[in-house]
């Protein structure tokens, strides 16, 4: 079981940068458009 956890942790650390970029990629543009449309 320990070996599986280590592999999982290594893969997560390796790919987290790409995952994080993909998750947050469009957020600033979405908020900008949202607030412009609401008049804030």
PDB file of N, H, CA, C and O in Angstrom:
ATOM      1  N   UNK A   1       0.823  -1.191   0.000  1.00  0.00           N
ATOM      2  CA  UNK A   1       0.000   0.000   0.000  1.00  0.00           C
ATOM      3  C   UNK A   1       0.868   1.256   0.000  1.00  0.00           C
ATOM      4  O   UNK A   1       0.506   2.240  -0.645  1.00  0.00           O
ATOM      5  N   UNK A   2       1.953   1.255   0.672  1.00  0.00           N
ATOM      6  H   UNK A   2       2.247   0.456   1.196  1.00  0.00           H
ATOM      7  CA  UNK A   2       2.817   2.426   0.759  1.00  0.00           C
ATOM      8  C   UNK A   2       3.377   2.819  -0.607  1.00  0.00           C
ATOM      9  O   UNK A   2       3.487   4.006  -0.913  1.00  0.00           O
ATOM     10  N   UNK A   3       3.728   1.839  -1.422  1.00  0.00           N
ATOM     11  H   UNK A   3       3.639   0.875  -1.173  1.00  0.00           H
ATOM     12  CA  UNK A   3       4.280   2.120  -2.744  1.00  0.00           C
ATOM     13  C   UNK A   3       3.244   2.826  -3.621  1.00  0.00           C
ATOM     14  O   UNK A   3       3.591   3.748  -4.360  1.00  0.00           O
ATOM     15  N   UNK A   4       1.987   2.409  -3.550  1.00  0.00           N
ATOM     16  H   UNK A   4       1.705   1.660  -2.950  1.00  0.00           H
ATOM     17  CA  UNK A   4       0.925   3.058  -4.315  1.00  0.00           C
ATOM     18  C   UNK A   4       0.754   4.509  -3.893  1.00  0.00           C
ATOM     19  O   UNK A   4       0.570   5.382  -4.741  1.00  0.00           O
ATOM     20  N   UNK A   5       0.812   4.775  -2.607  1.00  0.00           N
ATOM     21  H   UNK A   5       0.961   4.065  -1.918  1.00  0.00           H
ATOM     22  CA  UNK A   5       0.670   6.143  -2.117  1.00  0.00           C
ATOM     23  C   UNK A   5       1.827   7.007  -2.611  1.00  0.00           C
ATOM     24  O   UNK A   5       1.623   8.165  -2.973  1.00  0.00           O
ATOM     25  N   UNK A   6       3.007   6.467  -2.629  1.00  0.00           N
ATOM     26  H   UNK A   6       3.173   5.526  -2.335  1.00  0.00           H
ATOM     27  CA  UNK A   6       4.164   7.221  -3.091  1.00  0.00           C
ATOM     28  C   UNK A   6       4.033   7.560  -4.573  1.00  0.00           C
ATOM     29  O   UNK A   6       4.309   8.691  -4.974  1.00  0.00           O
ATOM     30  N   UNK A   7       3.623   6.610  -5.377  1.00  0.00           N
ATOM     31  H   UNK A   7       3.399   5.691  -5.051  1.00  0.00           H
ATOM     32  CA  UNK A   7       3.441   6.842  -6.804  1.00  0.00           C
ATOM     33  C   UNK A   7       2.355   7.889  -7.030  1.00  0.00           C
ATOM     34  O   UNK A   7       2.511   8.790  -7.854  1.00  0.00           O
ATOM     35  N   UNK A   8       1.272   7.764  -6.303  1.00  0.00           N
ATOM     36  H   UNK A   8       1.145   7.031  -5.634  1.00  0.00           H
ATOM     37  CA  UNK A   8       0.176   8.721  -6.423  1.00  0.00           C
ATOM     38  C   UNK A   8       0.650  10.127  -6.070  1.00  0.00           C
ATOM     39  O   UNK A   8       0.348  11.080  -6.789  1.00  0.00           O
ATOM     40  N   UNK A   9       1.380  10.262  -4.983  1.00  0.00           N
ATOM     41  H   UNK A   9       1.625   9.488  -4.400  1.00  0.00           H
ATOM     42  CA  UNK A   9       1.890  11.568  -4.560  1.00  0.00           C
ATOM     43  C   UNK A   9       2.856  12.152  -5.575  1.00  0.00           C
ATOM     44  O   UNK A   9       2.800  13.347  -5.866  1.00  0.00           O
ATOM     45  N   UNK A  10       3.736  11.331  -6.115  1.00  0.00           N
ATOM     46  H   UNK A  10       3.782  10.361  -5.879  1.00  0.00           H
ATOM     47  CA  UNK A  10       4.683  11.807  -7.118  1.00  0.00           C
ATOM     48  C   UNK A  10       3.968  12.287  -8.378  1.00  0.00           C
ATOM     49  O   UNK A  10       4.300  13.341  -8.921  1.00  0.00           O
ATOM     50  N   UNK A  11       2.995  11.519  -8.838  1.00  0.00           N
ATOM     51  H   UNK A  11       2.725  10.663  -8.397  1.00  0.00           H
ATOM     52  CA  UNK A  11       2.242  11.921 -10.025  1.00  0.00           C
ATOM     53  C   UNK A  11       1.472  13.211  -9.785  1.00  0.00           C
ATOM     54  O   UNK A  11       1.428  14.086 -10.650  1.00  0.00           O
ATOM     55  N   UNK A  12       0.870  13.327  -8.615  1.00  0.00           N
ATOM     56  H   UNK A  12       0.906  12.616  -7.912  1.00  0.00           H
ATOM     57  CA  UNK A  12       0.127  14.538  -8.298  1.00  0.00           C
ATOM     58  C   UNK A  12       1.053  15.752  -8.277  1.00  0.00           C
ATOM     59  O   UNK A  12       0.720  16.789  -8.851  1.00  0.00           O
ATOM     60  N   UNK A  13       2.179  15.642  -7.642  1.00  0.00           N
ATOM     61  H   UNK A  13       2.449  14.800  -7.176  1.00  0.00           H
ATOM     62  CA  UNK A  13       3.133  16.757  -7.587  1.00  0.00           C
ATOM     63  C   UNK A  13       3.631  17.122  -8.979  1.00  0.00           C
ATOM     64  O   UNK A  13       3.787  18.301  -9.298  1.00  0.00           O
ATOM     65  N   UNK A  14       3.877  16.123  -9.797  1.00  0.00           N
ATOM     66  H   UNK A  14       3.750  15.166  -9.537  1.00  0.00           H
ATOM     67  CA  UNK A  14       4.396  16.362 -11.140  1.00  0.00           C
ATOM     68  C   UNK A  14       3.376  17.098 -12.019  1.00  0.00           C
ATOM     69  O   UNK A  14       3.740  18.014 -12.756  1.00  0.00           O
ATOM     70  N   UNK A  15       2.107  16.700 -11.942  1.00  0.00           N
ATOM     71  H   UNK A  15       1.811  15.956 -11.343  1.00  0.00           H
ATOM     72  CA  UNK A  15       1.091  17.260 -12.820  1.00  0.00           C
ATOM     73  C   UNK A  15       0.308  18.408 -12.217  1.00  0.00           C
ATOM     74  O   UNK A  15      -0.485  19.024 -12.928  1.00  0.00           O
ATOM     75  N   UNK A  16       0.485  18.729 -10.950  1.00  0.00           N
ATOM     76  H   UNK A  16       1.130  18.229 -10.372  1.00  0.00           H
ATOM     77  CA  UNK A  16      -0.329  19.754 -10.302  1.00  0.00           C
ATOM     78  C   UNK A  16      -0.205  21.116 -10.985  1.00  0.00           C
ATOM     79  O   UNK A  16      -1.202  21.829 -11.098  1.00  0.00           O
ATOM     80  N   UNK A  17       0.970  21.491 -11.437  1.00  0.00           N
ATOM     81  H   UNK A  17       1.780  20.911 -11.345  1.00  0.00           H
ATOM     82  CA  UNK A  17       1.136  22.777 -12.111  1.00  0.00           C
ATOM     83  C   UNK A  17       0.253  22.903 -13.335  1.00  0.00           C
ATOM     84  O   UNK A  17      -0.394  23.931 -13.536  1.00  0.00           O
ATOM     85  N   UNK A  18       0.223  21.866 -14.149  1.00  0.00           N
ATOM     86  H   UNK A  18       0.748  21.031 -13.986  1.00  0.00           H
ATOM     87  CA  UNK A  18      -0.614  21.881 -15.349  1.00  0.00           C
ATOM     88  C   UNK A  18      -2.098  21.831 -14.985  1.00  0.00           C
ATOM     89  O   UNK A  18      -2.913  22.508 -15.612  1.00  0.00           O
ATOM     90  N   UNK A  19      -2.445  21.049 -13.997  1.00  0.00           N
ATOM     91  H   UNK A  19      -1.783  20.499 -13.488  1.00  0.00           H
ATOM     92  CA  UNK A  19      -3.836  20.965 -13.554  1.00  0.00           C
ATOM     93  C   UNK A  19      -4.296  22.328 -13.046  1.00  0.00           C
ATOM     94  O   UNK A  19      -5.370  22.805 -13.411  1.00  0.00           O
ATOM     95  N   UNK A  20      -3.482  22.945 -12.209  1.00  0.00           N
ATOM     96  H   UNK A  20      -2.609  22.557 -11.913  1.00  0.00           H
ATOM     97  CA  UNK A  20      -3.837  24.236 -11.623  1.00  0.00           C
ATOM     98  C   UNK A  20      -4.000  25.304 -12.706  1.00  0.00           C
ATOM     99  O   UNK A  20      -4.940  26.098 -12.651  1.00  0.00           O
ATOM    100  N   UNK A  21      -3.106  25.332 -13.677  1.00  0.00           N
ATOM    101  H   UNK A  21      -2.342  24.687 -13.721  1.00  0.00           H
ATOM    102  CA  UNK A  21      -3.224  26.292 -14.768  1.00  0.00           C
ATOM    103  C   UNK A  21      -4.511  26.072 -15.554  1.00  0.00           C
ATOM    104  O   UNK A  21      -5.180  27.032 -15.936  1.00  0.00           O
ATOM    105  N   UNK A  22      -4.853  24.824 -15.792  1.00  0.00           N
ATOM    106  H   UNK A  22      -4.310  24.044 -15.482  1.00  0.00           H
ATOM    107  CA  UNK A  22      -6.069  24.520 -16.537  1.00  0.00           C
ATOM    108  C   UNK A  22      -7.329  24.904 -15.789  1.00  0.00           C
ATOM    109  O   UNK A  22      -8.304  25.353 -16.393  1.00  0.00           O
ATOM    110  N   UNK A  23      -7.313  24.734 -14.496  1.00  0.00           N
ATOM    111  H   UNK A  23      -6.522  24.369 -14.005  1.00  0.00           H
ATOM    112  CA  UNK A  23      -8.483  25.060 -13.678  1.00  0.00           C
ATOM    113  C   UNK A  23      -8.705  26.565 -13.627  1.00  0.00           C
ATOM    114  O   UNK A  23      -9.841  27.029 -13.720  1.00  0.00           O
ATOM    115  N   UNK A  24      -7.629  27.328 -13.478  1.00  0.00           N
ATOM    116  H   UNK A  24      -6.706  26.951 -13.402  1.00  0.00           H
ATOM    117  CA  UNK A  24      -7.755  28.767 -13.249  1.00  0.00           C
ATOM    118  C   UNK A  24      -7.566  29.606 -14.508  1.00  0.00           C
ATOM    119  O   UNK A  24      -7.565  30.835 -14.425  1.00  0.00           O
ATOM    120  N   UNK A  25      -7.411  28.989 -15.646  1.00  0.00           N
ATOM    121  H   UNK A  25      -7.412  27.992 -15.713  1.00  0.00           H
ATOM    122  CA  UNK A  25      -7.058  29.697 -16.881  1.00  0.00           C
ATOM    123  C   UNK A  25      -8.025  30.829 -17.232  1.00  0.00           C
ATOM    124  O   UNK A  25      -7.568  31.936 -17.517  1.00  0.00           O
ATOM    125  N   UNK A  26      -9.307  30.606 -17.224  1.00  0.00           N
ATOM    126  H   UNK A  26      -9.678  29.707 -16.992  1.00  0.00           H
ATOM    127  CA  UNK A  26     -10.256  31.610 -17.689  1.00  0.00           C
ATOM    128  C   UNK A  26     -10.912  32.440 -16.603  1.00  0.00           C
ATOM    129  O   UNK A  26     -11.775  33.265 -16.903  1.00  0.00           O
ATOM    130  N   UNK A  27     -10.530  32.246 -15.362  1.00  0.00           N
ATOM    131  H   UNK A  27      -9.828  31.576 -15.119  1.00  0.00           H
ATOM    132  CA  UNK A  27     -11.205  32.939 -14.261  1.00  0.00           C
ATOM    133  C   UNK A  27     -11.077  34.462 -14.341  1.00  0.00           C
ATOM    134  O   UNK A  27     -12.097  35.138 -14.207  1.00  0.00           O
ATOM    135  N   UNK A  28      -9.897  35.046 -14.551  1.00  0.00           N
ATOM    136  H   UNK A  28      -9.068  34.497 -14.660  1.00  0.00           H
ATOM    137  CA  UNK A  28      -9.829  36.515 -14.603  1.00  0.00           C
ATOM    138  C   UNK A  28     -10.712  37.117 -15.701  1.00  0.00           C
ATOM    139  O   UNK A  28     -11.374  38.130 -15.472  1.00  0.00           O
ATOM    140  N   UNK A  29     -10.728  36.515 -16.872  1.00  0.00           N
ATOM    141  H   UNK A  29     -10.190  35.693 -17.058  1.00  0.00           H
ATOM    142  CA  UNK A  29     -11.557  37.021 -17.952  1.00  0.00           C
ATOM    143  C   UNK A  29     -13.041  36.876 -17.623  1.00  0.00           C
ATOM    144  O   UNK A  29     -13.838  37.758 -17.942  1.00  0.00           O
ATOM    145  N   UNK A  30     -13.408  35.775 -16.993  1.00  0.00           N
ATOM    146  H   UNK A  30     -12.760  35.059 -16.735  1.00  0.00           H
ATOM    147  CA  UNK A  30     -14.804  35.553 -16.630  1.00  0.00           C
ATOM    148  C   UNK A  30     -15.271  36.604 -15.641  1.00  0.00           C
ATOM    149  O   UNK A  30     -16.356  37.165 -15.800  1.00  0.00           O
ATOM    150  N   UNK A  31     -14.456  36.882 -14.606  1.00  0.00           N
ATOM    151  H   UNK A  31     -13.575  36.426 -14.477  1.00  0.00           H
ATOM    152  CA  UNK A  31     -14.832  37.904 -13.627  1.00  0.00           C
ATOM    153  C   UNK A  31     -14.922  39.281 -14.268  1.00  0.00           C
ATOM    154  O   UNK A  31     -15.834  40.047 -13.956  1.00  0.00           O
ATOM    155  N   UNK A  32     -14.007  39.603 -15.141  1.00  0.00           N
ATOM    156  H   UNK A  32     -13.266  38.981 -15.394  1.00  0.00           H
ATOM    157  CA  UNK A  32     -14.035  40.896 -15.809  1.00  0.00           C
ATOM    158  C   UNK A  32     -15.341  41.055 -16.587  1.00  0.00           C
ATOM    159  O   UNK A  32     -16.017  42.078 -16.475  1.00  0.00           O
ATOM    160  N   UNK A  33     -15.683  40.063 -17.356  1.00  0.00           N
ATOM    161  H   UNK A  33     -15.134  39.232 -17.447  1.00  0.00           H
ATOM    162  CA  UNK A  33     -16.915  40.105 -18.142  1.00  0.00           C
ATOM    163  C   UNK A  33     -18.149  40.145 -17.230  1.00  0.00           C
ATOM    164  O   UNK A  33     -19.102  40.874 -17.503  1.00  0.00           O
ATOM    165  N   UNK A  34     -18.125  39.376 -16.170  1.00  0.00           N
ATOM    166  H   UNK A  34     -17.350  38.784 -15.948  1.00  0.00           H
ATOM    167  CA  UNK A  34     -19.240  39.327 -15.214  1.00  0.00           C
ATOM    168  C   UNK A  34     -19.499  40.702 -14.609  1.00  0.00           C
ATOM    169  O   UNK A  34     -20.641  41.160 -14.566  1.00  0.00           O
ATOM    170  N   UNK A  35     -18.439  41.361 -14.142  1.00  0.00           N
ATOM    171  H   UNK A  35     -17.512  40.989 -14.177  1.00  0.00           H
ATOM    172  CA  UNK A  35     -18.601  42.650 -13.490  1.00  0.00           C
ATOM    173  C   UNK A  35     -18.941  43.759 -14.493  1.00  0.00           C
ATOM    174  O   UNK A  35     -19.685  44.680 -14.156  1.00  0.00           O
ATOM    175  N   UNK A  36     -18.414  43.684 -15.710  1.00  0.00           N
ATOM    176  H   UNK A  36     -17.810  42.935 -15.983  1.00  0.00           H
ATOM    177  CA  UNK A  36     -18.772  44.669 -16.717  1.00  0.00           C
ATOM    178  C   UNK A  36     -20.241  44.570 -17.077  1.00  0.00           C
ATOM    179  O   UNK A  36     -20.898  45.590 -17.284  1.00  0.00           O
ATOM    180  N   UNK A  37     -20.762  43.363 -17.153  1.00  0.00           N
ATOM    181  H   UNK A  37     -20.228  42.535 -16.985  1.00  0.00           H
ATOM    182  CA  UNK A  37     -22.177  43.171 -17.493  1.00  0.00           C
ATOM    183  C   UNK A  37     -23.113  43.573 -16.365  1.00  0.00           C
ATOM    184  O   UNK A  37     -24.270  43.910 -16.616  1.00  0.00           O
ATOM    185  N   UNK A  38     -22.636  43.544 -15.137  1.00  0.00           N
ATOM    186  H   UNK A  38     -21.696  43.270 -14.933  1.00  0.00           H
ATOM    187  CA  UNK A  38     -23.456  43.928 -13.980  1.00  0.00           C
ATOM    188  C   UNK A  38     -23.332  45.417 -13.664  1.00  0.00           C
ATOM    189  O   UNK A  38     -24.068  45.939 -12.826  1.00  0.00           O
ATOM    190  N   UNK A  39     -22.411  46.093 -14.326  1.00  0.00           N
ATOM    191  H   UNK A  39     -21.813  45.670 -15.006  1.00  0.00           H
ATOM    192  CA  UNK A  39     -22.234  47.521 -14.091  1.00  0.00           C
ATOM    193  C   UNK A  39     -21.481  47.849 -12.821  1.00  0.00           C
ATOM    194  O   UNK A  39     -21.649  48.933 -12.262  1.00  0.00           O
ATOM    195  N   UNK A  40     -20.645  46.918 -12.353  1.00  0.00           N
ATOM    196  H   UNK A  40     -20.508  46.037 -12.807  1.00  0.00           H
ATOM    197  CA  UNK A  40     -19.879  47.181 -11.125  1.00  0.00           C
ATOM    198  C   UNK A  40     -18.508  47.718 -11.422  1.00  0.00           C
ATOM    199  O   UNK A  40     -17.739  47.991 -10.500  1.00  0.00           O
TER     200      UNK A  40
END
